[in-house]
Amino acid sequence: MKILLWGWTIMLCALMLTFWFYYETVSEELTSSGRQNTTRLMKFVRWKISHSDESPGTSAFQKEVTELGQHLGVRITYIKDGRVLADSDVEEDRLPELDDHSDRPEVIAAEASGTGKDTRYSKTLQTRMLYVAKTMNKDGEFIRLAMPYSVIGERLNRVKLHFSILLLLIAAGSALTLRFIGKRTSSAVKEVSSTAQAIGEGDYNKRIRVIPGGEYQMMADSINNMASKIQGHIRIIEDQRNQLDAMFENMKEGIMVLDPEGKIESVNRSMTEIAPQTQEYIGRMPLEILTRHEIQDAVDKILKQNSGNDSDSLILDFADGRSMNVTICPYEDYKSRRKLILVFHDISDVRRIEKVLRDFVSNASHQLRTPLTSIKGYAETLIDNPPEDKKVLKNFLGTILDNANHMSKVITGMFALARSEYSGRKLRTKPTDLQKCMAHSISNLNSFAAKKNIRIQKDHIPQVMVSGTAEGLVQVFDNLIENGVKYAPENSTIRIQAELKDGFAVTRIVDEGPGIAEADRDRIFERFFKLDENAVGNGSSGLGLALCRSLVRNFNGDIWVESPADAENATGSSFCVKLLLTEDTRPDAQTKNGS
């Protein structure tokens, strides 16, 4: 029934559009005809006035123009330099009151081309008029005719009335016809509609039983046959869909499906864990969420191929430290459109282990080659030509022992650094007493400092709890104090200071050594970097500060050096360790420190 109503509405709209087109056409033709008639009258009036014996502006001329206008049934206006000298519809004594006519559209057009036309409302006659103006033989003089537009309007109104009556009759007749047809087909359409709706809602056992009217029998048979086939197909599709959904959502790998334009169509749960905002970027390019042009370039390349099933695989390192093996596979959907599936496999742990192993092998081979060569040389000398002098023999054996100790220290430091870097964010921290850790480190190094007559002076250390581990903090402070003792001159002092600032505890270990050059300040925390190249002579492995930086950063802190510590003498270095205060920090300790 709705279809019939829509058809009836469209028919009425078509009739109304036809009337509108017809009305506009008739209106234009009547207006054009009126202008043509006025143009023919204009030629006659212009000829008549040009052969008149009366002069414009005189009463006789006004009388002649009035009689001519009444005889022809039009308004005649004689204009000179914008001033009305005669008008057939205006009394002679009112002529001076008329407005300047030089700005009238028809007058302006006549001045430009000889003839001008316009249709508008006349304030003088208070009706809509059709104006035609033409130049006279003298400059600045125009003759203008005006015919009431109401004549054309009356004819148009009659056309409008007749068509409206016709439209109402057609609408009423068609409505009765549609009602008769609607009743006849309503029951058949309802039966078909209810059956189709039931099938669409999943009731595939529903069938069309009775169809009034033989013209619907073929459609009923087709729908029944379709329902039977759909029922079998849906069962197969549902089984396959459930299997795929279970696999798709429970895979550890992130899955991203791209549409034919390379935009994100869907993702699985693991993908949202890799990139938490992926669901918000559905319908956008992978580059916008992953910010990696390598993936976007590979996607664009495969989509442009338009044939073949060539896949691609990338290994990407992200800014947050994760490494992903991204496999891009094309496929075609039911419309033969080329789509892509991106599989993100997290290989961060594998890459991290590989990196630790490579670094260990590279650093070990680099750092152990020199002491091994020295040990081998001295050992060969002792075997081939042992010195008789016991002092020389002792020096040889001492050199071998020093190099062996250095190798042991390098290997121990490498293992500690690798263990710290591998732990990364997985390192578990807990509230740790800063004062106890510092006291432990000072106790460990007092005897070492005493050999150079160096005094370790501890200023007030607030009794607070910081984020870290006792073993890790002691190792950091041991390395920093030991470095200060190594590079400080004899009979000097190493000062240890601490303060609380913006939720952090900042500890400074200040020595009186030669200081650190500006070019080396950023490099001293690199692994195997040494200010003193004589590594065996001072026992340095070049790993201590690198280990300190790794541990402090794992504790969510920071470490840096300020040099020179004594600006006046340009000597000394201050190693600063910034550690996060925990909720277990006691307020009374902070209050005491602040006072």
C-alpha positions as CSV (number, residue, x, y, z in Angstrom):
1,M,0.0,0.0,0.0
2,K,2.9,2.4,0.8
3,I,4.3,1.8,-2.7
4,L,1.0,2.8,-4.2
5,L,0.8,5.9,-2.0
6,W,4.3,6.8,-3.0
7,G,3.4,6.4,-6.7
8,W,0.3,8.5,-6.2
9,T,2.4,11.2,-4.5
10,I,5.0,11.1,-7.3
11,M,2.3,11.4,-9.9
12,L,0.9,14.5,-8.2
13,C,4.3,16.0,-7.9
14,A,4.9,15.3,-11.6
15,L,1.6,17.0,-12.5
16,M,2.5,20.0,-10.3
17,L,5.9,20.3,-11.9
18,T,4.2,20.1,-15.3
19,F,1.8,22.9,-14.3
20,W,4.7,25.0,-13.0
21,F,6.7,24.6,-16.2
22,Y,3.5,25.3,-18.3
23,Y,2.7,28.3,-16.2
24,E,6.2,29.8,-16.5
25,T,6.1,29.2,-20.2
26,V,2.7,30.9,-20.7
27,S,3.9,33.7,-18.4
28,E,7.0,34.3,-20.5
29,E,5.0,34.1,-23.8
30,L,2.3,36.6,-22.5
31,T,5.0,39.0,-21.3
32,S,6.9,38.7,-24.5
33,S,3.7,39.3,-26.5
34,G,2.9,42.3,-24.4
35,R,6.3,43.7,-25.0
36,Q,6.0,43.2,-28.7
37,N,2.6,44.9,-28.8
38,T,4.0,47.8,-26.8
39,T,7.0,48.0,-29.2
40,R,4.6,48.3,-32.2
41,L,2.6,51.0,-30.4
42,M,5.9,52.7,-29.6
43,K,6.7,53.0,-33.3
44,F,3.4,54.6,-34.0
45,V,3.4,57.0,-31.0
46,R,7.0,58.0,-31.8
47,W,6.1,58.7,-35.4
48,K,3.0,60.6,-34.3
49,I,4.8,62.8,-31.8
50,S,7.7,63.5,-34.0
51,H,5.3,64.9,-36.6
52,S,3.4,66.9,-34.1
53,D,3.3,70.7,-34.5
54,E,3.2,71.2,-30.7
55,S,6.4,71.7,-28.7
56,P,7.1,69.4,-25.7
57,G,6.5,71.1,-22.4
58,T,3.4,73.1,-23.6
59,S,-0.2,72.6,-22.5
60,A,-1.1,71.8,-26.1
61,F,1.5,69.1,-26.2
62,Q,0.3,67.6,-22.9
63,K,-3.3,67.6,-24.2
64,E,-2.2,65.9,-27.4
65,V,-0.3,63.2,-25.5
66,T,-3.3,62.6,-23.2
67,E,-5.7,62.1,-26.1
68,L,-3.3,59.8,-27.9
69,G,-2.8,57.7,-24.7
70,Q,-6.5,57.4,-24.1
71,H,-7.2,56.4,-27.7
72,L,-4.5,53.7,-27.7
73,G,-5.2,52.5,-24.1
74,V,-1.6,53.0,-22.9
75,R,0.3,55.5,-20.8
76,I,2.6,57.8,-22.8
77,T,5.4,59.7,-21.1
78,Y,7.7,62.3,-22.7
79,I,11.0,62.7,-20.9
80,K,13.8,65.3,-21.5
81,D,17.0,65.1,-19.5
82,G,15.2,63.1,-16.8
83,R,12.3,65.6,-16.4
84,V,8.8,64.6,-17.4
85,L,7.4,67.1,-20.0
86,A,4.2,65.2,-20.7
87,D,2.3,62.2,-19.3
88,S,-1.0,60.9,-20.5
89,D,-2.0,59.5,-17.0
90,V,-0.9,62.5,-15.0
91,E,-2.5,66.0,-14.7
92,E,-0.5,68.8,-16.1
93,D,-0.2,70.6,-12.8
94,R,1.4,67.5,-11.2
95,L,4.1,67.0,-13.8
96,P,6.6,69.1,-11.8
97,E,6.1,66.8,-8.8
98,L,7.2,63.7,-10.6
99,D,10.6,62.2,-9.8
100,D,13.6,62.4,-12.1
101,H,13.2,59.6,-14.7
102,S,16.8,59.5,-15.9
103,D,17.5,56.6,-13.5
104,R,14.7,54.4,-14.7
105,P,16.1,51.1,-16.1
106,E,14.2,51.4,-19.4
107,V,15.5,55.0,-19.9
108,I,19.1,54.0,-19.1
109,A,18.8,51.0,-21.5
110,A,17.3,53.3,-24.2
111,E,20.1,55.8,-23.8
112,A,22.7,53.0,-24.3
113,S,21.1,51.1,-27.2
114,G,18.2,53.2,-28.4
115,T,15.4,51.0,-26.9
116,G,14.9,49.8,-23.3
117,K,12.3,47.6,-21.6
118,D,11.4,46.8,-18.0
119,T,8.6,45.4,-15.8
120,R,8.0,46.8,-12.3
121,Y,5.6,48.4,-9.9
122,S,4.6,52.0,-10.6
123,K,4.2,54.2,-7.5
124,T,2.5,56.8,-9.5
125,L,-0.3,54.5,-10.9
126,Q,0.0,52.0,-8.0
127,T,0.0,49.0,-10.2
128,R,2.5,46.7,-12.0
129,M,3.4,48.1,-15.4
130,L,5.3,47.0,-18.6
131,Y,7.6,49.8,-19.7
132,V,9.2,50.4,-23.2
133,A,11.4,53.5,-23.8
134,K,12.9,54.8,-27.0
135,T,15.1,57.8,-27.9
136,M,13.7,60.7,-30.0
137,N,15.6,62.5,-32.6
138,K,17.0,65.0,-30.1
139,D,19.6,64.2,-27.5
140,G,18.3,63.6,-24.0
141,E,14.7,63.2,-25.1
142,F,12.8,59.9,-24.7
143,I,9.3,58.7,-25.3
144,R,8.1,55.9,-23.0
145,L,5.0,53.7,-23.2
146,A,3.6,51.8,-20.2
147,M,0.9,49.1,-20.3
148,P,-0.7,47.6,-17.2
149,Y,0.6,44.2,-16.4
150,S,-2.7,43.3,-14.8
151,V,-4.1,42.1,-18.2
152,I,-1.4,39.4,-18.4
153,G,-1.9,38.6,-14.7
154,E,-5.7,38.0,-15.2
155,R,-5.0,35.5,-18.0
156,L,-2.4,33.7,-15.9
157,N,-4.9,33.5,-12.9
158,R,-7.4,31.9,-15.2
159,V,-4.8,29.3,-16.3
160,K,-3.9,28.6,-12.7
161,L,-7.6,28.2,-11.7
162,H,-8.4,25.8,-14.5
163,F,-5.3,23.6,-13.8
164,S,-6.0,23.5,-10.1
165,I,-9.5,22.2,-10.7
166,L,-8.1,19.6,-13.1
167,L,-5.4,18.5,-10.6
168,L,-8.0,18.0,-7.9
169,L,-10.1,15.9,-10.2
170,I,-7.1,13.7,-11.2
171,A,-6.0,13.4,-7.5
172,A,-9.5,12.3,-6.4
173,G,-9.9,9.8,-9.3
174,S,-6.4,8.3,-8.8
175,A,-7.0,8.0,-5.1
176,L,-10.1,5.9,-5.6
177,T,-8.3,3.7,-8.1
178,L,-5.4,3.2,-5.8
179,R,-7.7,2.3,-2.9
180,F,-9.3,-0.4,-5.0
181,I,-6.0,-1.9,-6.1
182,G,-4.5,-1.6,-2.6
183,K,-7.3,-3.7,-1.0
184,R,-6.9,-6.4,-3.7
185,T,-3.1,-6.8,-3.1
186,S,-2.9,-5.9,0.6
187,S,-3.4,-9.5,1.9
188,A,-0.9,-10.9,-0.6
189,V,1.8,-8.4,0.2
190,K,1.3,-8.9,4.0
191,E,1.7,-12.7,3.5
192,V,4.9,-12.3,1.5
193,S,6.2,-9.6,3.8
194,S,5.6,-11.6,7.0
195,T,7.3,-14.6,5.6
196,A,10.3,-12.7,4.3
197,Q,10.6,-11.0,7.7
198,A,10.5,-14.3,9.5
199,I,13.2,-15.7,7.2
200,G,15.3,-12.5,7.7
201,E,15.0,-13.0,11.5
202,G,16.3,-16.5,11.3
203,D,13.1,-18.6,11.0
204,Y,14.1,-20.5,7.9
205,N,11.3,-23.0,8.4
206,K,8.7,-20.3,7.5
207,R,7.0,-20.8,4.1
208,I,4.4,-18.9,2.1
209,R,1.2,-21.1,2.1
210,V,-1.7,-19.2,0.5
211,I,-1.3,-16.4,-2.1
212,P,-4.6,-14.8,-3.3
213,G,-4.1,-13.8,-6.9
214,G,-2.2,-15.9,-9.4
215,E,0.3,-13.2,-10.3
216,Y,2.1,-13.7,-6.9
217,Q,2.4,-17.5,-7.2
218,M,5.8,-17.5,-9.0
219,M,7.2,-15.1,-6.4
220,A,5.9,-17.3,-3.5
221,D,7.6,-20.4,-5.0
222,S,10.9,-18.5,-5.4
223,I,10.9,-17.2,-1.8
224,N,10.1,-20.7,-0.5
225,N,12.9,-22.2,-2.5
226,M,15.3,-19.4,-1.5
227,A,14.5,-20.0,2.2
228,S,15.2,-23.7,1.9
229,K,18.7,-23.1,0.4
230,I,19.5,-20.2,2.8
231,Q,18.8,-22.5,5.7
232,G,21.4,-24.9,4.7
233,H,24.0,-22.3,3.8
234,I,23.5,-20.4,7.1
235,R,24.3,-23.5,9.2
236,I,27.6,-23.9,7.4
237,I,28.4,-20.2,7.6
238,E,27.6,-20.0,11.3
239,D,29.9,-22.9,12.1
240,Q,32.8,-21.4,10.2
241,R,32.2,-17.9,11.6
242,N,32.2,-19.3,15.2
243,Q,35.5,-21.1,14.5
244,L,37.1,-18.0,12.9
245,D,35.9,-15.7,15.7
246,A,37.3,-17.9,18.4
247,M,40.7,-18.1,16.6
248,F,40.7,-14.3,15.8
249,E,39.9,-13.1,19.3
250,N,42.1,-15.6,21.2
251,M,45.3,-15.3,19.1
252,K,48.3,-13.8,21.0
253,E,49.3,-12.1,17.7
254,G,47.7,-8.7,16.9
255,I,45.5,-8.9,13.8
256,M,44.6,-5.8,11.7
257,V,42.3,-6.1,8.6
258,L,42.6,-3.3,6.0
259,D,39.9,-2.5,3.4
260,P,40.6,-2.0,-0.4
261,E,41.7,1.6,0.3
262,G,44.2,0.6,2.9
263,K,42.1,1.8,5.8
264,I,41.7,-0.1,9.1
265,E,38.5,-2.2,8.9
266,S,38.7,-4.4,12.1
267,V,41.2,-5.5,14.7
268,N,41.3,-8.3,17.4
269,R,41.7,-8.0,21.1
270,S,45.5,-8.6,21.0
271,M,45.9,-5.7,18.6
272,T,44.2,-3.3,21.0
273,E,46.8,-4.4,23.6
274,I,49.6,-3.6,21.2
275,A,48.1,-0.2,20.2
276,P,45.4,0.7,22.8
277,Q,43.8,3.4,20.6
278,T,43.3,1.2,17.6
279,Q,39.5,1.0,18.0
280,E,39.3,4.8,17.7
281,Y,41.2,4.7,14.4
282,I,38.8,2.4,12.5
283,G,38.4,3.8,9.0
284,R,41.8,5.5,9.0
285,M,45.3,4.6,7.7
286,P,47.7,2.4,9.7
287,L,50.3,5.2,9.6
288,E,48.1,7.4,11.8
289,I,48.1,4.9,14.7
290,L,51.4,3.1,14.2
291,T,53.4,6.1,13.0
292,R,55.7,3.8,10.9
293,H,56.1,4.6,7.3
294,E,57.6,1.2,6.5
295,I,54.3,-0.5,7.2
296,Q,52.4,2.1,5.1
297,D,54.8,1.8,2.2
298,A,54.5,-2.0,2.2
299,V,50.7,-1.8,2.4
300,D,50.5,0.7,-0.5
301,K,52.9,-1.5,-2.6
302,I,50.8,-4.7,-2.2
303,L,47.5,-2.9,-2.9
304,K,48.9,-1.4,-6.1
305,Q,49.9,-4.9,-7.4
306,N,46.3,-5.8,-8.1
307,S,47.3,-9.4,-8.8
308,G,49.1,-12.3,-7.2
309,N,49.3,-13.3,-3.6
310,D,52.8,-11.9,-2.7
311,S,53.0,-11.2,1.0
312,D,55.6,-9.2,2.8
313,S,57.3,-9.4,6.2
314,L,58.9,-6.6,8.3
315,I,60.7,-6.4,11.6
316,L,60.2,-3.1,13.3
317,D,61.6,-1.6,16.5
318,F,59.2,0.8,18.2
319,A,60.0,3.7,20.4
320,D,58.8,2.0,23.5
321,G,61.4,-0.8,23.1
322,R,59.1,-3.4,21.6
323,S,60.1,-5.3,18.4
324,M,57.4,-6.6,16.1
325,N,57.5,-9.1,13.2
326,V,54.8,-7.7,10.9
327,T,53.5,-10.1,8.2
328,I,51.2,-8.6,5.4
329,C,49.0,-11.0,3.5
330,P,46.6,-10.0,0.7
331,Y,43.2,-11.7,0.0
332,E,40.1,-11.0,-2.0
333,D,36.6,-10.6,-0.5
334,Y,33.3,-11.7,-2.1
335,K,33.3,-8.6,-4.4
336,S,36.8,-9.5,-5.7
337,R,38.2,-6.5,-3.9
338,R,41.8,-6.7,-2.7
339,K,42.1,-6.5,1.1
340,L,45.1,-7.0,3.5
341,I,45.6,-8.8,6.8
342,L,48.5,-7.6,9.0
343,V,49.8,-10.0,11.7
344,F,51.8,-8.4,14.5
345,H,54.0,-10.9,16.4
346,D,55.9,-9.5,19.4
347,I,59.5,-10.6,19.3
348,S,60.8,-8.1,21.8
349,D,62.1,-10.8,24.2
350,V,63.9,-12.6,21.4
351,R,65.4,-9.4,20.1
352,R,66.5,-8.3,23.5
353,I,68.2,-11.6,24.2
354,E,69.9,-11.5,20.8
355,K,71.1,-8.0,21.5
356,V,72.4,-8.8,25.0
357,L,74.2,-11.8,23.5
358,R,75.7,-9.8,20.6
359,D,76.8,-7.0,23.0
360,F,78.3,-9.5,25.4
361,V,80.3,-11.2,22.6
362,S,81.4,-7.9,21.0
363,N,82.4,-6.3,24.3
364,A,84.1,-9.4,25.6
365,S,86.2,-9.8,22.5
366,H,87.1,-6.1,22.6
367,Q,87.9,-5.8,26.3
368,L,89.6,-9.1,26.8
369,R,91.9,-9.1,23.8
370,T,94.5,-6.8,25.3
371,P,94.8,-8.5,28.7
372,L,94.8,-11.9,27.1
373,T,97.6,-10.9,24.8
374,S,99.6,-9.6,27.7
375,I,99.0,-12.8,29.8
376,K,100.0,-14.9,26.8
377,G,103.1,-13.0,26.1
378,Y,104.4,-13.0,29.7
379,A,103.4,-16.7,30.1
380,E,105.3,-17.7,26.9
381,T,108.3,-15.7,28.2
382,L,108.3,-17.5,31.5
383,I,108.1,-20.9,29.7
384,D,110.7,-20.3,27.0
385,N,113.1,-18.1,29.0
386,P,112.4,-18.0,32.7
387,P,114.2,-15.1,34.4
388,E,116.7,-16.0,37.1
389,D,116.1,-12.8,39.0
390,K,113.3,-13.4,41.5
391,K,112.3,-9.7,41.4
392,V,111.8,-9.8,37.6
393,L,109.9,-13.1,38.0
394,K,107.7,-11.5,40.6
395,N,107.0,-8.5,38.3
396,F,106.1,-10.9,35.4
397,L,103.7,-12.9,37.6
398,G,102.3,-9.7,39.1
399,T,101.5,-8.4,35.6
400,I,99.8,-11.7,34.7
401,L,97.7,-11.5,38.0
402,D,96.7,-7.8,37.3
403,N,95.5,-8.7,33.8
404,A,93.7,-11.7,35.1
405,N,92.0,-9.6,37.8
406,H,91.1,-7.0,35.2
407,M,89.5,-9.7,32.9
408,S,87.6,-11.0,35.9
409,K,86.3,-7.6,36.7
410,V,85.3,-6.9,33.1
411,I,83.4,-10.2,32.9
412,T,81.7,-9.6,36.3
413,G,80.6,-6.1,35.2
414,M,79.3,-7.3,31.8
415,F,77.2,-9.9,33.5
416,A,75.8,-7.3,36.0
417,L,75.1,-4.8,33.2
418,A,73.4,-7.4,30.9
419,R,71.3,-8.6,33.8
420,S,70.2,-5.0,34.6
421,E,69.4,-4.1,31.0
422,Y,67.5,-7.4,30.4
423,S,65.3,-6.8,33.5
424,G,64.2,-3.5,32.1
425,R,60.7,-2.6,33.3
426,K,60.3,-6.0,34.8
427,L,62.6,-5.1,37.6
428,R,60.6,-5.0,40.8
429,T,61.3,-2.1,43.1
430,K,60.3,-1.6,46.7
431,P,60.7,1.1,49.4
432,T,64.4,1.1,50.3
433,D,66.2,3.0,53.1
434,L,68.5,5.6,51.5
435,Q,70.5,6.3,54.7
436,K,71.3,2.6,55.3
437,C,72.4,2.0,51.7
438,M,74.7,5.0,51.8
439,A,76.2,3.9,55.1
440,H,76.8,0.4,53.8
441,S,78.7,1.8,50.7
442,I,80.8,4.1,52.9
443,S,81.7,1.2,55.1
444,N,82.7,-0.9,52.1
445,L,85.1,1.7,50.8
446,N,86.6,3.3,53.9
447,S,89.6,0.9,53.8
448,F,90.1,1.5,50.0
449,A,90.0,5.3,50.6
450,A,92.4,5.1,53.5
451,K,95.2,3.8,51.2
452,K,95.3,7.2,49.6
453,N,94.6,9.0,52.9
454,I,91.2,10.2,51.5
455,R,88.5,11.0,53.9
456,I,84.8,10.2,53.1
457,Q,82.7,13.0,54.7
458,K,79.0,12.3,54.9
459,D,76.8,15.3,55.4
460,H,73.2,14.9,56.7
461,I,71.4,12.1,54.8
462,P,67.6,12.3,55.3
463,Q,66.1,9.0,56.6
464,V,63.7,8.5,53.7
465,M,62.4,5.5,51.7
466,V,63.2,5.6,48.0
467,S,62.1,3.4,45.0
468,G,64.7,0.7,44.3
469,T,66.4,-2.3,45.8
470,A,69.1,-2.4,48.6
471,E,71.5,-4.4,46.5
472,G,71.1,-2.1,43.5
473,L,71.5,1.1,45.4
474,V,74.6,-0.2,47.3
475,Q,76.1,-1.2,44.0
476,V,75.4,2.3,42.5
477,F,76.9,4.2,45.5
478,D,79.9,1.7,45.6
479,N,80.8,2.5,42.0
480,L,80.4,6.2,42.4
481,I,82.5,6.5,45.6
482,E,85.1,4.1,44.2
483,N,85.5,6.2,41.1
484,G,85.8,9.3,43.3
485,V,88.6,7.7,45.3
486,K,90.4,6.5,42.1
487,Y,90.6,9.9,40.5
488,A,90.9,12.1,43.6
489,P,94.3,13.2,44.8
490,E,95.8,11.9,48.0
491,N,95.0,13.7,51.3
492,S,91.7,15.0,49.8
493,T,88.0,14.7,50.9
494,I,85.0,13.1,49.2
495,R,81.8,14.8,50.3
496,I,78.4,13.0,50.2
497,Q,75.3,15.3,50.3
498,A,71.5,14.7,49.9
499,E,68.4,16.8,49.7
500,L,64.7,16.3,49.1
501,K,63.1,18.1,46.1
502,D,59.8,17.8,44.3
503,G,59.1,14.2,45.5
504,F,62.7,13.0,44.8
505,A,65.8,12.5,46.9
506,V,68.9,13.9,45.1
507,T,72.2,12.5,46.3
508,R,75.6,14.1,45.3
509,I,79.0,12.5,45.6
510,V,81.6,15.2,45.2
511,D,85.4,14.6,44.8
512,E,88.4,16.9,44.4
513,G,89.8,15.2,41.3
514,P,90.8,16.9,38.0
515,G,87.2,17.1,36.8
516,I,85.7,15.9,33.5
517,A,86.0,17.7,30.2
518,E,82.8,19.1,28.7
519,A,83.1,16.8,25.7
520,D,83.3,13.7,27.9
521,R,80.4,14.5,30.3
522,D,77.8,12.8,28.1
523,R,80.0,9.8,27.2
524,I,81.2,8.7,30.6
525,F,78.0,6.7,31.1
526,E,78.6,4.7,27.9
527,R,79.8,1.2,28.4
528,F,83.6,0.7,28.1
529,F,84.2,4.4,27.9
530,K,87.3,5.4,30.0
531,L,88.9,8.7,30.9
532,D,92.1,6.8,31.6
533,E,93.1,4.6,28.7
534,N,95.5,2.6,31.0
535,A,92.7,0.3,32.0
536,V,94.8,-2.4,33.7
537,G,96.8,0.2,35.6
538,N,93.9,1.6,37.5
539,G,91.7,-1.5,37.4
540,S,88.8,0.1,35.5
541,S,86.6,-2.0,33.3
542,G,84.6,1.0,31.8
543,L,81.3,-0.6,32.9
544,G,80.7,0.9,36.3
545,L,79.0,4.1,35.3
546,A,77.0,2.3,32.6
547,L,75.8,-0.1,35.2
548,C,74.9,2.8,37.5
549,R,72.8,4.5,34.8
550,S,71.0,1.3,33.9
551,L,70.1,0.5,37.6
552,V,69.0,4.1,38.4
553,R,66.7,4.3,35.3
554,N,65.2,0.9,36.2
555,F,64.3,2.5,39.6
556,N,62.5,5.3,37.6
557,G,65.3,7.8,38.6
558,D,68.1,9.7,36.9
559,I,71.9,10.1,37.1
560,W,74.1,12.9,35.8
561,V,77.5,14.6,36.4
562,E,78.3,18.2,37.2
563,S,81.9,19.3,36.6
564,P,83.8,21.2,37.7
565,A,82.4,21.0,41.3
566,D,84.8,23.8,42.4
567,A,84.3,26.6,39.8
568,E,87.0,28.8,41.3
569,N,89.8,26.2,40.8
570,A,88.1,24.3,38.0
571,T,88.5,20.9,39.7
572,G,86.3,18.2,41.1
573,S,83.2,16.4,39.9
574,S,79.8,15.9,41.4
575,F,77.9,12.8,40.5
576,C,74.1,13.2,41.2
577,V,71.6,10.4,41.7
578,K,67.9,11.3,41.7
579,L,65.6,8.7,43.2
580,L,61.8,8.7,43.6
581,L,60.4,9.0,47.1
582,T,57.9,6.3,48.1
583,E,54.7,6.6,50.1
584,D,56.5,5.0,53.1
585,T,58.7,8.1,53.4
586,R,58.3,9.4,56.9
587,P,57.0,13.0,57.3
588,D,59.0,13.5,60.5
589,A,62.2,12.8,58.6
590,Q,61.3,15.3,55.9
591,T,60.4,17.9,58.5
592,K,63.7,17.4,60.3
593,N,65.6,17.8,57.1
594,G,63.8,20.9,56.1
595,S,64.5,22.5,59.5
